[in-house]
Amino acid sequence: MEIEVGNASAVDTSGSGWFIGYGDWTRSADRGLGDLRVLPRDALARALQVKWMVHPAHDPRGTGKPLSEGRTISLLVSEGGRFRLEFSTDPSFSVPGLVRHTLDRHGDFVIWGPGLHHRWFVDEACTILTLRWTPVPDKHSGMAGGSPLGSSQTSKPGR
């Protein structure tokens, strides 16, 4: 499962503050994560969604979420609170393969890739900022994040 957790204040951003984007500092220290926080400078993305949600404790809306598409990050922006997320490739969330993460410190985040079922639980009232986007595959390599013009072409002014 493509999932990365961290804290925005603790991520080494080389002093820039940007923890998602095209800089080398957005690459995960754990090479097995697939660099979910990286979107190369010349990459395209579509379907950006941004959600700001003030969750009361025990908010009942956290189940029945659709299969994830693209990339999603949820970030605890309130100073307090406790927000739990569960992920699974199985829609029944069976215990083998179930992954749990808790956001309980200002700046905690979890970012995940496509093909995952998720649900959330609010143990303590909190505010969560969630962003979702879909990297557009590079038509030349089939990989998300390549140059939309191809590796041998350059952009010309006025085009």
Stockholm file with secondary structure:
# STOCKHOLM 1.0

chainA/1-159         MEIEVGNASAVDTSGSGWFIGYGDWTRSADRGLGDLRVLPRDALARALQVKWMVHPAHDPRGTGKPLSEGRTISLLVSEGGRFRLEFSTDPSFSVPGLVRHTLDRHGDFVIWGPGLHHRWFVDEACTILTLRWTPVPDKHSGMAGGSPLGSSQTSKPGR
#=GR chainA/1-159 SS CCEEEEETTTSCCTTSCCCSBSSGGGSCSSGGGCCTTBCCTTCCEEEEEEEEEEECTTCGGGSSCCCCCSEEEEEECSSSCEEEEEEESSTTCCSTTCEEEEECSTTEEEEECSSCEEEEEEEECEEEEEEEEEECBCTTTSCBTSCTTCTTCCCCTTC
#=GC SS_cons         CCEEEEETTTSCCTTSCCCSBSSGGGSCSSGGGCCTTBCCTTCCEEEEEEEEEEECTTCGGGSSCCCCCSEEEEEECSSSCEEEEEEESSTTCCSTTCEEEEECSTTEEEEECSSCEEEEEEEECEEEEEEEEEECBCTTTSCBTSCTTCTTCCCCTTC
//
